[in-house]
Amino acid sequence: MQRFTRTTVGSKSTRCFTTNKNEIRRSYLYVPSSSDRLLEKSLTVKSDIIIYDLEDSVSPAPADKEDARDRLRTFLKRKDVPQAERVAIRLNDINTPFFQQDITHILQSPSVRTLILPKIHSAQDLHYVSRHIHQISQKHPHQIPLRIVPSIESARALWNLGAIAGWQSEHGALQGGAVSGLLFAAEDYCADTSIIRTRSRQELLYTRSQIAIAAKAFGLEAIDMVCIHYKDLEYLKDECEDGRRLGFSGKQAIHPAQVETIQNTFVPTAEEILRAAKILHGMQVAHASQKGAIGLDGEMIDAPMIKQAAKIVEIAKEAGIEIPQIN
């Protein structure tokens, strides 16, 4: 079961999700809800999160949108659907004629714990969604807060990033939902800002850094952009390593072949884990001798590095990686 904790940023208090031990969210795989074949295939994929998509992967024709929504509703009634903690739904955005039907019908399913909200430009957009969640919760109450993941897709969204990350529902988290992560939609963002995409990703460094930092400031997951070169797994790995260095906790995927690389990269390396274990062991010994710092491989280790080491070990344990014993 998920828990809420309260954190304070500046003078503002906000609520954030914490996850259980062994619950780690690295890969977010999109599955088009318009395809019975792909819905069926999603039952066997190993992605941490599966995003059943009603938006971009579905034709904009009203009949196709309705058909995809009906297919997904039927699919979610099956007993063999993935666990609710792994299920997310990307709705059509709030400015389309499809949004209201999407959210009304999808939230009737107990299998839905996470909503991906495209084209969120401001906290006001989140209030609009929250009012719908509140209305639906009167008939279909939630036992735990609904996770809301705004998709950052525009210059306006980046400008309002702090307000989006720190948003709280006027109806309370249980009846109005709560932001659990920030997701970066790079292609939409570039289209909005006229940024020219390159394989170097240099042009997106500022934006990605801002999103990762805002997520950390409010205790949220930071979900990096899709790698559009889905057949190039070496490039994908490089992009994952880049995202992890920037502070992202996971990454979107558009093909099942990308999932394993994402999951293997968004965890500490063996070298990082060994070093972290040495730091924690060394500090235990140092503290027992009433020392506040130690030397390790020619570096001075003190409190901030202990915190980093503890986080590395925590993530490794969540991923099921064995921690070496240091004597």
C-alpha positions in Angstrom: 0.0 0.0 0.0 1.2 3.5 -0.8 1.6 6.1 1.8 1.5 9.9 1.9 4.1 12.0 3.6 4.1 15.8 4.0 7.1 17.8 2.9 7.7 21.6 3.0 9.3 23.7 0.2 9.9 27.2 1.3 6.8 28.3 3.2 4.5 25.8 1.4 3.6 22.4 2.6 2.7 19.7 0.1 1.9 16.1 0.2 3.9 13.5 -1.7 3.8 9.8 -2.3 6.2 7.3 -0.8 6.5 3.8 -2.1 6.7 0.5 -0.5 9.9 -1.6 -0.3 10.4 -3.4 -3.6 8.1 -0.9 -5.5 10.3 0.8 -8.0 9.1 2.8 -11.0 11.7 2.9 -13.8 10.0 2.1 -17.0 6.7 3.6 -18.3 5.6 1.7 -21.4 2.8 3.2 -23.7 0.3 0.7 -25.0 -2.3 1.9 -27.6 -5.8 1.2 -26.3 -7.1 1.0 -29.9 -5.5 -2.4 -30.5 -6.8 -5.7 -29.0 -3.5 -7.4 -29.9 -1.4 -4.8 -28.1 -3.7 -4.8 -25.1 -3.3 -8.6 -24.9 0.4 -8.3 -25.3 0.6 -5.9 -22.4 -0.3 -8.8 -20.0 3.2 -10.3 -20.6 5.4 -7.2 -20.6 7.7 -6.6 -17.6 7.5 -2.8 -17.5 7.2 -1.3 -14.1 4.3 0.9 -15.2 2.0 0.3 -18.3 0.4 3.4 -19.7 -2.7 2.5 -21.6 -3.0 5.3 -24.0 -6.2 7.1 -25.2 -4.4 10.1 -26.6 -1.7 10.3 -29.3 -1.6 6.6 -30.3 -5.3 6.7 -31.1 -6.7 8.3 -34.3 -8.4 11.7 -33.5 -11.6 10.6 -35.2 -14.4 10.6 -32.6 -15.5 7.1 -33.5 -11.9 5.8 -33.0 -11.6 7.6 -29.7 -14.8 6.1 -28.4 -13.9 2.6 -29.7 -10.5 2.8 -27.9 -12.2 3.9 -24.7 -14.7 1.0 -24.9 -11.9 -1.5 -25.6 -9.9 -0.3 -22.6 -12.9 -0.4 -20.3 -13.7 -4.0 -21.3 -10.0 -4.9 -21.0 -9.7 -3.5 -17.5 -12.6 -5.7 -16.3 -10.5 -8.8 -16.9 -9.2 -10.7 -13.9 -5.7 -11.1 -15.4 -5.0 -7.4 -16.0 -1.8 -6.1 -14.4 -1.8 -5.2 -10.7 -3.4 -1.8 -10.2 -0.1 -0.3 -9.0 1.3 -0.9 -12.5 -1.6 0.5 -14.4 -1.7 4.1 -15.7 -4.1 5.7 -18.2 -3.2 8.6 -20.5 -6.4 10.5 -21.1 -7.1 12.9 -23.9 -6.3 16.4 -22.8 -8.8 18.7 -21.1 -9.3 20.9 -24.1 -10.6 18.1 -26.3 -14.2 16.9 -26.5 -13.0 13.5 -25.4 -11.7 14.3 -21.9 -14.9 14.2 -20.0 -16.0 10.9 -21.3 -12.5 9.5 -20.8 -12.3 10.4 -17.1 -15.9 9.6 -16.3 -15.7 6.0 -17.7 -12.1 5.2 -16.8 -12.3 6.1 -13.2 -15.1 3.6 -12.7 -12.5 0.9 -12.9 -10.8 -0.1 -9.6 -7.8 -1.1 -11.6 -6.9 2.5 -12.3 -4.6 4.2 -9.7 -2.7 6.6 -12.0 -3.7 9.2 -14.5 -1.3 10.6 -17.1 -2.6 14.1 -18.0 -1.2 15.5 -21.3 -0.9 19.2 -22.0 -1.1 20.5 -18.4 0.0 24.1 -18.6 -0.9 25.4 -15.2 -2.2 24.6 -11.7 -5.6 25.7 -12.9 -5.7 22.8 -15.4 -5.1 20.4 -12.5 -8.0 22.0 -10.5 -10.2 21.4 -13.5 -9.3 17.7 -13.6 -9.6 17.5 -9.8 -13.2 18.7 -9.8 -14.1 15.9 -12.2 -12.3 13.4 -10.0 -14.2 14.7 -6.9 -17.5 14.4 -8.7 -16.8 10.8 -9.8 -15.5 9.8 -6.3 -18.9 10.5 -4.9 -20.2 7.5 -6.7 -17.0 5.5 -7.0 -14.9 6.4 -3.9 -11.2 5.7 -3.8 -9.5 3.9 -0.9 -6.2 5.6 -1.6 -5.4 8.9 -3.4 -5.4 8.8 -7.2 -2.0 9.4 -8.6 -1.8 12.3 -11.0 1.1 12.7 -13.4 1.1 16.0 -15.3 2.8 15.9 -18.7 5.1 18.9 -19.3 4.7 19.8 -22.9 4.9 23.6 -23.4 6.8 26.7 -22.5 3.9 27.8 -20.4 4.0 24.5 -18.4 7.7 25.0 -17.8 7.1 28.6 -16.7 4.5 27.3 -14.2 6.4 24.3 -13.2 6.6 25.1 -9.5 2.9 25.6 -9.2 2.2 22.4 -11.1 4.6 20.3 -8.9 3.3 21.8 -5.7 -0.4 21.7 -6.6 -2.9 20.3 -4.0 -6.5 19.5 -4.7 -9.1 21.8 -3.1 -11.1 18.6 -2.4 -8.2 16.9 -0.6 -6.0 14.1 -2.0 -8.4 11.2 -1.4 -11.3 12.8 -3.3 -9.4 15.1 -5.7 -6.2 13.2 -6.4 -2.5 14.2 -5.8 0.4 14.8 -8.0 2.9 11.9 -7.8 5.3 12.7 -10.6 6.3 15.0 -13.5 6.6 13.6 -17.0 8.5 15.3 -19.8 7.0 15.1 -23.3 9.9 16.3 -25.4 8.4 16.2 -28.9 5.4 18.3 -27.9 7.6 20.7 -26.0 9.9 21.2 -29.0 6.9 21.7 -31.2 5.6 24.4 -28.8 8.9 26.2 -28.3 10.5 25.8 -31.8 13.4 24.0 -30.3 15.3 22.0 -32.9 15.9 18.4 -31.7 19.3 16.8 -32.1 20.8 13.5 -31.1 23.1 15.4 -28.6 20.0 16.4 -26.5 22.0 19.6 -25.6 19.0 21.8 -26.5 16.9 20.1 -23.8 19.4 20.1 -21.0 17.9 23.2 -19.2 14.3 21.9 -19.5 15.1 18.4 -18.3 17.1 19.7 -15.4 14.3 22.0 -14.4 11.8 19.2 -14.4 14.0 16.8 -12.4 14.8 19.5 -9.8 11.1 20.5 -9.4 10.2 16.8 -9.0 12.8 16.4 -6.3 11.8 19.6 -4.5 8.3 18.3 -4.1 9.1 14.6 -3.5 7.8 13.5 -6.9 8.9 11.0 -9.5 10.8 12.5 -12.4 9.9 10.7 -15.7 12.2 11.4 -18.6 11.3 11.7 -22.3 10.7 9.0 -24.8 13.7 7.9 -26.8 12.4 8.1 -30.3 15.3 6.0 -31.7 13.6 2.9 -30.4 15.6 0.4 -32.5 19.0 1.9 -31.3 19.4 0.3 -27.9 22.9 1.7 -27.4 21.6 5.2 -27.9 18.8 4.4 -25.6 21.2 3.3 -22.9 23.2 6.5 -23.3 20.0 8.6 -23.0 19.0 6.7 -19.9 22.4 7.2 -18.3 22.1 10.9 -19.2 18.7 11.1 -17.6 19.8 9.4 -14.5 22.7 11.8 -14.1 20.2 14.7 -14.3 18.1 13.2 -11.5 15.3 11.4 -13.3 13.9 8.3 -11.6 12.5 6.6 -14.7 11.8 6.9 -18.4 9.0 6.5 -20.9 9.1 3.7 -23.5 7.2 3.3 -26.8 8.3 -0.2 -27.5 8.7 -3.3 -25.3 12.2 -3.8 -26.5 13.2 -0.6 -24.6 11.9 -1.7 -21.2 14.9 -3.9 -20.2 17.5 -1.3 -21.0 15.6 1.4 -19.1 15.1 -0.9 -16.0 18.8 -1.9 -16.0 20.0 1.6 -16.4 17.8 3.4 -13.8 19.4 1.6 -10.9 22.9 2.1 -9.3 25.8 0.4 -11.0 27.8 -2.4 -9.3 30.6 0.1 -8.7 28.3 2.6 -7.1 26.7 0.0 -4.8 30.1 -1.3 -3.7 31.3 2.2 -3.0 28.1 3.1 -1.1 28.4 -0.1 1.0 32.0 0.8 1.9 31.0 4.3 2.9 28.2 3.2 5.2 30.4 0.5 6.7 33.2 3.0 7.2 30.9 5.5 8.8 29.6 3.0 11.2 33.1 2.2 12.3 33.9 6.0 12.5 30.9 6.8 14.5 31.6 4.1 17.0 35.0 5.8 17.4 33.3 9.2 17.8 34.5 10.4 14.4 32.4 12.4 12.0 34.3 11.8 8.8 36.5 9.1 7.2 38.9 8.8 4.2 38.0 6.4 1.4 40.1 6.0 -1.8 41.7 9.3 -1.2 38.5 11.2 -0.6 37.1 12.7 2.6 33.7 11.2 3.4 31.2 13.1 5.5 27.5 13.5 6.2 26.3 14.5 2.6 28.1 11.6 1.1 26.6 9.2 3.7 23.1 10.4 2.6 24.0 9.7 -1.0 25.3 6.3 -0.2 22.2 5.4 1.8 20.0 6.4 -1.1 22.0 4.3 -3.5 21.7 1.3 -1.2 17.9 1.9 -0.8 17.3 2.0 -4.5 19.4 -1.1 -5.1 17.4 -3.0 -2.5 14.1 -1.8 -4.1 15.4 -3.2 -7.4 16.3 -6.5 -5.8 20.0 -6.1 -6.2 22.2 -7.8 -3.6 24.3 -5.5 -1.4 27.8 -6.7 -0.8 28.8 -7.3 2.8 31.8 -5.2 3.9 34.0 -6.4 6.8 
